[in-house]
Amino acid sequence: MDEKQRYEAGMKVRREVLGDAHVDRSLEKLTPFNGEFQEMITRHAWGDIWTRPGLPRHTRSLITIAMLIGMNREGELRLHLRAAKNNGVTRDEIKEVLMQSAIYCGIPAANATFHLGRNGGGVVNKFEPRTNYVNVAFMGACGCYFMTSDKTDVC
């Protein structure tokens, strides 16, 4: 595969994982300063690594989330938490990664990620439909879901 093909394969995966809207926003923000960097990310992270057959995207998402927790990279973590849903990752699987990360990355790192559900625009909230106010109220108590008394999101 040549560099152009690698870029095209990477862009395809990047769009499938992160969504067209996010990728389009990123491309609109290209400048002479960051353009080469963005091209490199697309070619190597998405075209070389995310296209490899050795692990399914679902597993790659979980691994990426765990590493970003350990590195305390909230912006990228928020992005990959949202993207994980596109790879079939469930809310319960993310919770298990957070629990595992608490032991191996530290309680503060995992705790900060649990708070992304509450303070980060409801990132983890997107994984399951809100069908039951009692259930949602319970989830809000652990920092994942919040609803007002009229059952609307506030995350």
Secondary structure, DSSP 4 states (H G I P E B T S, - for coil): --HHHHHHHHHHHHHHHH-HHHHHHHHHT--TTTHHHHHHIIIIIIIIITT-TTS-HHHHHHHHHHHHHHHT-HHHHHHHHHHHGGGT--HHHHHHHHHHHHHHT-HHHHHHHHHHHHHSSSTGGGGS----HHHHHHHHHTTS--B-TTS-B--
